[in-house]
Amino acid sequence: MAIGPGVESVGVELYTSATVDSRWGRAVWDSSLWDSPTWQSVDCEVLEADYRFGASADAGVLSVPEAGALDLRTYDPERLLDPLATASPFFGAIRPGTPVRLVGLVPATIPAWTGYLDEGSYELGSATGRLRCIDGIAYLSQAQTPDGTVLPNTLRARVRAVVAAVGLTDVVPVEAESTDPDALADPPVAAFDGKAASAWTIMQNAALDALTFVWLGPSGKIRFTPWGSLLDASYAIGCDDGLGGVWLEGLSELTPTASGDAIRNAVRSYTSGTTFGAAAKDDASINRYGERRLDVTRIVPDAATWAARILADRADAGLEIVLGEIRPYDLIELTALLDGAQSGPQALRVRDDAHGELVELTVASIGGAVGITPNGWRWRLVTAIPRAEWDNEAPEPPEPPPNPFHTETRTYTATSDALLALTSGGAKYGAGAATSTPVGLWSGWTYRGLIQFPTIPFTGLRALKSATIVLRTTTQVRVGFGSSPTIELRRITGAWSAGSASSPSGSNSVVYPGPSVASTVVRSNVTASESAVVRIPVTTLAKPWFPSSLGGSSAAQRGIALYPGSGSTADTTEFWPVENGTASVRPQLEIVVEVFD
C-alpha cells in the first residue's frame, strides 16, 4: 500500500533541445550542434529512483560534501530515452555529459537533484531504461588546476576562480553574491600555494579555513553556508508540539549514537613558510582520548579564533542522531522536504514524546539519501548536532595572510657567444672564441653578436617578474664606439653552436647572418663610455622560454642576438665576451622571479 506521494510525484528532465538533427555515427558522436537547449520534461513512467547529496557522515564543522549520484529506472514504451531511437525527440541526448534533473511535482516543479548523465541504457524486451548520473562535485574532483595558478584570498572569490581555472564555469555554476546588506562578507582564507591539485580539494581547503560548508544545491549550483550561521528549517520532524508549523511525523526510528571518530583536540596551522605554530589544545579532551591532531599546512587567517571554534565543536565525542527513514504523507510534507533541501544545512527540530522521557533536539541536516518507489518517498538525512552557538557576525577580517612565496633574483652568466661579421666584399664570417663582441659598422664590416645562457630551471617558480641582460662595454678592442650607439636584441629561435675560431672565419660553426630569430625586438641605447655596465630589460624576450603556467610558451632557450640599431657608424659598440678572463664582466642574464616556499 502506498504511503503518501509516490513515483507519480516525480519528473525527469533533460537539458537539451528536442531535436533529431544530431546523430550517432558508427559508435562516435558527430559534430552537429544542438539548438537552444532548455529543460525538457521526459514523458515516461518512473519506476524507482535513488539519489544522494551532501555529506555522508557527521564530522561537525569538519564535514565535507561528497560527490552525489542518481540511479533512475523508467518504463518507457515509446523509447524516449533509448540511445538508438532516432524518432525520439531526445535522440542524441542520451550520452555522458547531458544535464539531468529529477524534480518533485507538488504540483509545482521543485528541483530535487541535478547532475550529468554518466551512463544511459535501454532494454528493448521490457521497455525499461536506466540512467546513472553524477553531479558537479564529481567533475570538480577530477579537474586539476595547473601548477602556478594564482587564486584570490577570500572564499567565494576563490571558488569562482577555481571553477573558471578548470573550465567548468558553465558546468558547475556558483551562486551569485548576496545583495543583502546584512549578509556576511566574503571570508578570508589562506593564500594558495600554487601547487596543482583537484578543484574540489582546493575549494574544501578554503572552506575549512573559513569554517563554511561549501555544498552543491539541488539545482546543481555551488552554495555557501557558514557553520556559525545555520538557518532554522521551515519544518520539524517527529511528534507535533501543537504550536503550529509543518511537522513530518513519518519517522521510522530515532537512534542516538555517541562516536569518537571525528574528535580533534589539538589544532595547529602554519605561522610562516612551512613552520607550524603551537597547537591550540583542549587538555580535558586529551586526557580522556589522547591527542587527536588536526594539522593544516597553510597560514590560516585569524588562527586563534579559527582553532578555538574547531575545538569547541570537535574536542568531545560526537552524538549523531540517526533519524531512519522519513516518509512524507502528503504533498505538503513533500514540499517541505524539497524546499528544505534548497536551503542546504539548516537547524532542524526533532521531537519524540511517545517513548517515555521527552526527546527534543536541534540538529543540523548536512546531507542524505533519498529513495522513490511506488510506495512513496523515503529520506535518510545525515545530521550533526551543533556544539557551539556562534555569533552570526563574522570576526573582523585580519590582515591578508602572507603569501606562501618570496621574490628572488637569479643570475645566469653566459656559457658561450659568437661574433658574426659581413665584409664589405660580401664574405660571411664567424668567431666563437673572439676576445670581443662588436655590434655595428666598422671599416666597411657589419657585426652582430650571439649570446647563450644556461638553461633556466622552472621547478618551484610561481611567476616571472622581470628579466635583464647585463653587458659590459670594452676598451674599444676591435672597433671604435659610435657617437650614440643603439642596439636591437632579439630572441634566438634557430639552433646554433658558437664554434672555436678566435678570429673571423668562414669555416666557424656559425657565421653571418646567424640563426633565425623571433620577430619581437627590444631596442636600447648604449653608453659610449668604455668599461661601462649596460643593463637592458628583456622580459618580453625571456618570457616565451617559461612554461604556459608562468605566462610563456616553453620555447627553446637558445639565447639572445645583438643587432646594430641602424646602418650608421653612430650605432657601433662592443662588449666583453665569455672569453674574458674576469668573470664579473662576462654577459649575464638576471631574472627576478616569485618562488614558492
C-alpha positions in Angstrom: 0.0 0.0 0.0 1.3 3.4 -1.0 2.2 5.8 1.8 1.9 9.4 0.6 3.2 10.7 -2.8 5.0 8.1 -4.9 6.5 8.0 -8.4 3.6 9.9 -9.8 5.1 13.0 -8.0 8.4 12.6 -9.7 9.5 14.1 -13.0 12.6 13.7 -15.1 14.1 16.5 -17.2 17.0 16.7 -19.7 18.7 19.9 -20.5 18.7 19.7 -24.3 16.9 20.7 -27.4 14.1 18.5 -28.5 15.6 17.8 -31.9 16.6 15.0 -34.2 19.3 16.9 -36.0 22.3 15.2 -34.3 23.1 11.6 -34.8 25.4 8.8 -33.6 27.6 7.6 -36.3 29.5 4.2 -36.1 29.7 4.5 -32.3 31.0 8.1 -32.3 29.2 11.4 -31.8 29.1 13.7 -34.8 29.9 17.4 -34.7 26.4 18.7 -35.1 25.4 21.3 -32.5 22.2 21.4 -30.6 19.9 24.4 -30.8 18.7 26.4 -27.8 18.8 23.8 -25.1 16.3 24.1 -22.3 15.0 21.8 -19.6 12.8 19.3 -21.4 10.4 17.1 -19.5 10.6 13.4 -20.4 7.1 11.9 -20.5 7.9 8.4 -19.2 7.0 6.5 -16.1 9.5 6.5 -13.3 9.7 3.0 -11.7 12.1 4.0 -9.0 14.9 6.4 -8.2 17.6 6.8 -5.7 19.9 9.8 -5.2 22.3 11.1 -2.6 23.6 14.5 -1.8 25.8 16.5 0.7 27.9 14.8 3.4 27.6 11.1 4.1 28.9 11.3 7.7 28.8 13.7 10.6 32.2 15.4 11.3 30.7 18.6 12.6 32.5 21.7 11.3 34.9 19.4 9.5 32.1 17.7 7.5 32.7 17.6 3.7 30.1 17.1 1.0 30.8 14.2 -1.3 30.0 13.6 -5.0 26.3 12.9 -5.4 24.7 10.3 -7.7 21.4 9.4 -9.2 20.2 6.0 -10.3 16.9 6.1 -12.2 14.8 3.3 -13.7 11.9 4.1 -16.1 9.2 2.3 -18.0 9.5 3.8 -21.5 7.5 2.0 -24.2 7.9 5.0 -26.5 11.7 4.6 -26.3 12.1 8.3 -25.5 15.4 7.5 -23.6 16.6 4.8 -25.9 20.1 5.9 -27.3 19.2 4.2 -30.6 15.7 5.6 -31.1 16.1 8.0 -34.0 12.4 9.0 -33.8 12.8 10.2 -30.2 12.9 14.0 -29.7 15.8 13.3 -27.3 17.8 11.2 -29.7 21.5 12.2 -29.3 20.9 13.5 -25.7 21.3 10.1 -24.1 25.1 10.3 -23.8 27.5 11.2 -21.0 27.6 14.8 -20.0 23.9 15.7 -20.7 22.4 17.6 -17.8 19.7 15.6 -16.0 17.3 16.9 -13.4 15.0 15.0 -11.0 12.0 17.2 -9.9 9.2 16.9 -7.4 5.8 17.6 -8.8 3.9 19.0 -5.9 2.2 20.2 -8.2 4.8 23.0 -8.9 8.1 21.8 -10.1 10.8 21.8 -7.4 14.3 20.5 -8.3 15.3 17.6 -6.1 18.7 16.7 -7.7 20.7 18.0 -10.7 23.7 16.4 -12.3 25.0 14.9 -15.5 24.4 11.7 -17.3 27.2 9.2 -16.9 25.5 6.1 -18.4 22.3 5.6 -20.2 20.9 2.2 -21.2 17.6 0.8 -22.6 16.3 -2.8 -22.5 14.1 -3.4 -25.6 12.3 -6.5 -24.4 11.0 -5.0 -21.1 10.8 -1.4 -22.5 12.7 -0.2 -19.4 15.5 2.3 -19.3 18.1 3.2 -16.7 20.0 6.4 -16.2 23.0 6.7 -13.9 24.2 10.2 -13.2 26.9 12.1 -11.3 26.9 15.6 -10.0 29.2 18.6 -10.4 31.3 17.6 -7.4 32.5 14.6 -9.4 33.6 16.9 -12.2 35.4 19.2 -9.7 37.1 16.2 -8.1 38.5 15.1 -11.5 39.6 18.5 -12.7 43.1 19.6 -11.8 44.4 23.2 -11.6 47.8 23.6 -13.2 51.0 24.4 -11.3 51.3 28.2 -10.7 47.6 29.0 -10.7 47.1 32.3 -8.9 43.9 32.5 -6.8 42.2 35.1 -4.6 42.5 35.0 -0.8 38.8 35.1 0.0 36.4 32.0 0.0 33.7 33.0 -2.6 36.2 34.7 -4.9 38.5 31.6 -4.7 35.7 29.2 -5.5 34.7 31.2 -8.6 38.3 31.5 -9.7 39.0 27.7 -9.3 35.9 26.8 -11.3 37.0 29.2 -14.0 40.6 27.9 -13.9 39.4 24.3 -14.7 36.9 25.4 -17.4 33.8 24.4 -15.5 32.0 27.7 -15.1 29.1 26.6 -17.3 29.0 23.1 -15.9 29.2 23.9 -12.1 27.8 27.4 -11.6 28.4 29.3 -8.4 25.6 31.2 -6.6 25.5 35.0 -7.1 26.8 37.3 -4.4 24.1 38.2 -2.0 22.5 41.7 -2.3 21.5 41.6 1.4 23.5 44.4 3.2 23.5 42.2 6.3 25.0 39.2 4.6 28.4 38.1 5.9 31.4 39.4 3.9 33.4 37.1 1.8 35.7 35.5 4.5 39.4 35.5 4.1 41.3 32.2 3.5 44.9 31.1 3.5 46.9 32.2 0.5 47.1 29.5 -2.2 50.5 27.8 -2.7 50.0 27.4 -6.5 50.6 23.7 -6.5 48.5 21.5 -8.8 45.5 20.0 -7.0 41.9 19.0 -7.8 39.5 21.8 -7.9 37.3 20.3 -5.2 40.3 19.8 -2.8 41.3 23.5 -3.2 37.7 24.6 -2.6 37.3 22.4 0.5 40.6 23.6 2.0 39.4 27.1 1.6 36.0 26.1 3.2 37.9 24.7 6.2 39.8 28.0 6.6 36.5 29.9 6.6 34.6 27.3 8.6 31.9 27.3 5.9 30.0 24.4 4.4 30.5 24.7 0.6 27.9 22.5 -1.0 26.0 21.7 -4.2 22.4 22.6 -4.2 19.5 20.6 -5.8 19.8 22.9 -8.8 23.4 22.0 -9.3 24.8 25.3 -8.1 27.6 25.7 -5.6 26.5 27.5 -2.4 27.9 28.6 0.9 26.7 28.2 4.5 28.8 29.4 7.4 28.8 26.8 10.2 28.1 29.6 12.7 25.0 30.9 10.9 22.7 27.9 10.2 19.2 29.0 9.3 16.2 27.5 11.1 14.4 24.9 8.9 10.8 25.6 7.8 9.6 22.2 9.1 10.2 19.9 12.1 10.4 16.1 12.4 8.6 13.8 14.9 5.7 14.4 17.3 3.8 17.7 16.8 4.1 20.0 19.7 0.8 21.7 18.9 2.4 25.1 18.3 1.9 25.1 14.5 4.2 24.7 11.6 4.8 21.7 9.3 5.6 18.6 11.2 6.8 15.4 9.4 5.5 12.6 11.6 6.5 9.7 9.3 9.7 9.0 11.3 10.5 5.3 11.4 13.3 5.4 14.0 15.4 7.7 16.1 18.8 6.3 17.2 21.3 8.3 19.2 24.9 7.2 18.6 27.9 8.5 20.5 31.0 8.4 18.3 34.6 9.5 18.8 35.6 9.1 15.1 35.8 12.9 14.4 37.4 14.1 17.7 40.1 16.7 17.1 41.5 18.2 20.3 44.8 19.7 19.1 44.6 22.1 16.2 47.6 23.8 14.5 48.4 25.6 11.3 51.5 27.2 9.7 52.6 30.6 11.1 55.2 31.2 8.4 56.6 29.4 5.4 56.2 25.7 6.3 56.6 26.1 10.0 53.8 25.1 12.3 52.7 27.3 15.2 51.9 26.0 18.6 48.8 23.8 18.7 45.7 25.0 20.4 44.6 22.2 22.7 41.7 21.0 24.8 43.5 19.4 27.7 40.4 17.7 29.2 39.8 16.0 25.9 43.4 15.0 25.5 43.4 13.5 29.0 40.4 11.4 28.1 41.0 10.4 24.5 44.7 11.1 23.9 45.9 13.7 21.4 44.0 13.7 18.2 45.5 16.4 16.0 44.3 18.4 13.1 47.2 19.8 11.1 46.5 22.4 8.4 49.5 23.2 6.2 48.5 26.7 5.5 48.7 30.1 7.2 45.0 30.4 8.3 43.5 33.9 8.8 42.7 34.7 12.5 44.2 31.3 13.5 43.3 31.7 17.2 39.6 32.2 16.6 39.6 29.5 13.9 41.2 26.9 16.2 39.0 27.8 19.1 35.9 27.2 17.1 37.1 23.8 15.8 37.9 22.7 19.4 34.5 23.9 20.6 32.9 21.7 18.1 35.2 18.7 17.8 37.1 18.3 21.2 34.4 16.0 22.6 32.8 12.8 21.3 30.0 13.4 18.8 26.4 12.5 19.3 24.9 11.5 16.0 21.1 11.2 15.7 20.1 8.6 13.1 16.6 9.5 12.0 15.9 6.4 10.0 13.5 6.8 7.1 11.4 9.9 6.9 8.3 9.4 4.8 6.2 12.4 3.7 2.5 11.6 3.9 1.2 14.2 1.6 2.3 16.8 -0.9 2.6 19.5 1.8 5.2 17.4 3.6 7.0 16.5 0.4 7.1 20.2 -0.5 8.6 21.0 2.9 11.4 18.4 2.4 12.1 19.6 -1.1 12.1 23.3 -0.1 14.3 22.5 2.8 16.9 20.9 0.6 17.1 24.2 -1.4 18.4 25.9 1.8 21.1 23.3 2.5 22.4 22.8 6.0 19.9 24.1 8.5 18.9 23.8 12.1 16.1 21.2 12.3 13.9 20.4 15.3 13.4 16.7 16.2 10.9 15.7 18.8 9.7 12.4 20.3 7.2 12.1 23.2 6.0 8.6 22.5 8.7 6.6 24.2 8.9 7.8 27.8 11.1 10.8 28.5 10.7 13.6 26.1 13.4 13.9 23.4 13.7 17.3 21.9 16.7 18.3 19.9 18.0 20.6 17.3 20.2 19.0 14.7 21.8 20.3 11.5 20.9 18.4 8.3 24.1 18.2 6.2 23.3 15.5 3.6 21.3 12.5 2.9 20.0 9.8 0.6 16.5 9.6 -1.0 14.7 6.7 -2.5 11.5 6.8 -4.5 9.3 3.8 -5.3 5.5 3.3 -6.0 5.2 3.1 -2.1 6.4 6.7 -1.7 9.4 8.9 -1.0 11.8 7.9 1.8 14.5 10.2 3.1 17.5 9.4 5.2 19.1 12.5 6.5 22.7 12.9 7.7 22.6 15.1 10.7 25.1 16.8 13.1 24.4 18.4 16.5 26.0 21.9 16.7 28.0 22.0 19.9 28.6 25.7 20.0 26.4 28.7 19.2 28.5 31.3 17.4 27.6 34.8 16.7 26.1 35.4 13.3 28.6 38.2 12.7 32.0 37.0 11.5 35.1 38.3 13.2 36.8 41.3 11.6 38.8 40.1 8.7 42.5 40.0 9.7 45.3 41.4 7.7 45.7 39.5 4.4 47.7 36.3 5.1 51.3 36.4 4.0 52.0 35.0 0.6 53.5 31.4 0.6 56.2 32.6 -1.8 59.1 35.0 -2.0 60.8 37.1 -4.6 64.4 36.5 -5.5 66.9 37.5 -8.2 68.8 34.8 -10.1 71.8 35.4 -12.2 73.0 33.3 -15.1 76.4 34.0 -16.6 76.7 33.3 -20.3 78.2 30.0 -21.3 79.0 30.7 -24.9 78.9 33.5 -27.5 79.9 34.3 -31.1 81.0 37.2 -33.2 79.3 37.4 -36.7 80.6 39.6 -39.5 79.7 40.5 -43.1 82.6 42.1 -45.0 82.3 44.9 -47.5 83.0 42.3 -50.2 80.1 40.1 -49.0 82.1 37.4 -47.2 80.3 35.9 -44.2 82.4 35.1 -41.1 82.0 34.0 -37.5 84.2 33.6 -34.5 83.2 31.6 -31.4 86.3 32.4 -29.3 86.9 36.0 -30.2 88.2 38.4 -27.5 85.3 40.9 -28.0 81.8 41.1 -29.4 81.4 44.1 -31.7 77.9 45.2 -32.8 77.5 47.7 -35.7 79.6 49.0 -38.6 83.4 49.5 -38.7 85.7 49.8 -41.7 83.1 48.5 -44.0 82.3 45.4 -41.9 78.9 44.8 -40.3 79.0 43.0 -36.9 76.4 41.1 -34.9 76.7 39.0 -31.7 75.1 35.9 -30.2 74.9 35.0 -26.5 73.9 31.8 -24.9 73.0 31.4 -21.2 72.5 28.3 -19.0 69.1 26.7 -19.1 66.7 28.3 -16.6 65.1 25.7 -14.3 61.4 26.3 -13.6 60.7 24.0 -10.7 59.1 25.9 -7.8 58.6 29.1 -9.7 55.3 31.0 -9.4 55.9 33.9 -11.8 58.5 35.8 -13.8 58.6 39.4 -12.7 61.4 40.7 -14.9 64.5 39.7 -17.0 67.5 41.9 -17.7 70.6 41.3 -19.8 73.8 42.8 -18.3 76.7 43.7 -20.7 80.0 45.5 -20.2 81.5 47.7 -22.9 85.1 47.1 -23.9 88.1 49.4 -24.2 87.4 49.5 -28.0 89.4 46.4 -28.9 88.2 45.6 -32.4 86.0 48.7 -33.3 85.6 52.3 -32.2 82.4 53.4 -30.4 79.9 55.5 -32.3 78.7 58.8 -31.0 75.3 57.5 -29.8 75.2 53.7 -30.0 71.8 51.9 -30.2 71.4 48.1 -30.5 68.5 45.7 -31.1 68.1 42.5 -29.1 66.1 39.5 -30.4 65.3 36.0 -29.1 67.2 33.3 -31.0 64.9 30.6 -32.3 67.2 28.6 -34.5 69.8 26.1 -33.3 73.5 27.3 -33.3 76.9 26.4 -32.0 79.5 29.1 -31.1 82.4 27.4 -32.9 86.1 27.7 -32.0 87.5 30.3 -34.3 89.3 33.1 -32.4 89.3 35.5 -35.4 86.5 35.9 -38.0 86.5 32.8 -40.2 84.3 31.5 -42.9 84.7 28.0 -41.5 83.4 28.8 -38.0 80.4 26.7 -36.8 78.1 29.8 -37.0 78.7 32.6 -39.5 76.8 35.8 -40.5 73.8 36.3 -40.6 73.4 33.7 -37.8 70.4 31.6 -36.7 66.8 32.6 -37.1 65.3 35.0 -34.5 61.8 35.9 -33.3 60.1 39.0 -34.6 59.9 40.7 -31.2 62.6 43.4 -30.9 63.9 45.2 -27.8 65.7 48.4 -28.8 68.1 50.1 -26.3 70.6 52.9 -26.2 74.2 52.1 -25.1 76.7 54.3 -23.5 79.7 55.5 -25.5 81.9 55.1 -22.4 84.5 52.3 -22.0 84.2 49.5 -19.4 80.7 50.6 -18.5 77.8 48.4 -17.3 74.8 48.3 -19.7 71.5 46.9 -18.3 68.7 46.2 -20.8 65.3 44.9 -19.8 64.5 41.8 -21.9 61.4 40.4 -20.1 59.4 40.2 -23.4 62.2 38.1 -24.9 62.8 35.8 -22.0 59.1 35.1 -21.1 58.5 32.7 -24.0 61.1 30.4 -22.5 58.9 29.9 -19.5 56.1 27.3 -19.4 52.5 28.3 -20.1 51.6 28.2 -16.4 54.1 31.1 -15.9 52.8 33.0 -19.0 55.3 31.6 -21.5 55.2 29.1 -24.3 58.1 26.7 -23.4 60.1 28.0 -26.3 63.7 26.6 -26.7 66.3 28.6 -24.7 68.7 29.4 -27.4 69.9 32.8 -26.3 69.8 36.4 -27.4 71.1 38.0 -30.6 72.6 41.5 -30.7 72.0 43.5 -33.9 73.1 47.1 -34.7 70.4 49.7 -34.3 70.9 51.1 -37.8 73.4 51.1 -40.7 75.2 54.1 -39.3 78.6 54.0 -37.6 77.0 56.2 -34.9 75.4 53.0 -33.5 78.6 50.9 -33.3 79.5 49.5 -29.9 81.4 46.5 -28.4 81.0 44.2 -25.4 83.2 41.8 -23.4 82.5 38.2 -24.3 82.5 34.9 -22.4 86.3 34.5 -23.2 87.2 37.5 -20.9 89.3 36.3 -18.0 87.3 38.3 -15.5 84.1 36.5 -14.7 82.3 39.6 -13.5 82.5 41.4 -16.9 81.1 38.5 -18.9 77.5 38.8 -20.2 74.8 37.9 -17.6 71.1 37.3 -17.5 69.3 38.4 -14.4 65.8 37.3 -13.7 63.5 38.3 -10.9 61.1 35.5 -10.0 58.5 34.6 -7.4 59.4 31.3 -5.8 57.0 29.1 -3.8 58.3 28.5 -0.2 
